[in-house]
């Protein structure tokens, strides 16, 4: 049987990064051939070199072809736009604008028109709302002359330095690295390059694992916890610096003995590197308890168990470190291990009687 012809087809042009709004100030969605023609001319007058101009005119051309060929009983053309930052923001806005169009009029299928793979990322989104009949990609033809190629290269370089979403990478990152290198050569000239490479590696690590997004999310939801995490990181750095400084002067220590001296390095007033490490581990737990108290919530059983375990584990590690350096005894170590196990068992047994539960701990 021949395939049924769609009764109403929508020719949809997508501008995912919202150039039409950012450059020409046009409000989307734009529906109808006359409105879209006016928008195309206005946008082309302000940025004739933009490939989105070609995509809009291609959508208008396709609209006229479908009308003339009678492929569908009804044909309409529209333009939807996303957000300059692209990503989820853009897709959410495109989804909302497409819903506005589909709620005002019923269409059986859509023909998607784009100027490249970036705009076509919304294809699954469109398919979830209406069947996609075809995808038309507009490829802009360019002259192959050397002079034209050079001008095109300069145009893209200018785009890197002027557009907000590009210049922070083209100018901001190199500028930051240059400034950091100059500062390092002034203060620590012998370690400038290792520290610069370490800073670059740290930046790649942060962006690669979205640590900056996690920090921003934690700041919005738990500012006290974020402060505690930063303080814990600083305490750990202080402990590492102090411990490494203490063991660097040792001559005959080897293997695990070095670990013992590292943990027992004193910072004065009987504060050890071991104490700093456990304080750094306890701070986030204390912060969670404070936030729970401020929010009139119960401290979770998991946090209570972890706190008791850390307190007891500190003494176990202290006895283990003394044993490594030859100043402790195996009996003292075993005694504190047994006490830690008993204390942990007691806490686990008492918490249900106090009304703690897994469900409350997750609140």
Secondary structure, DSSP 8 states (H G I E B T S, - for coil): ------SEEEEEEEETT-HHHHHH---S-EESHHHHHHHHHHHHHH-TT-HHHHHHHHHHHHHHHHHHHTSSSEEEEEEEE--TT-HHHHHHHHHHHHHHHHHHS--SEEEEEESSTTGGGGHHHHHTTS-EEEEEE--------HHHHHHHHHHHHHHHHHSHHHHIIIIIIHHHHHHHHHHHHHH-GGGHHHHHHHHHHHHHHHHHTTHHHHHHHHHHH-HHHHHHHHHHHHHHHHHHHHHHHHHTT-SS--THHHHHHHHT-B-STT-BHHHHHHHHHHHHHHHHHHHHHHTT----HHHHHHHHHHHHHHHHHHHHHHHHTTSS-HHHHHHHHHHHHHHHHHHHHHHHHTT--HHHHT-
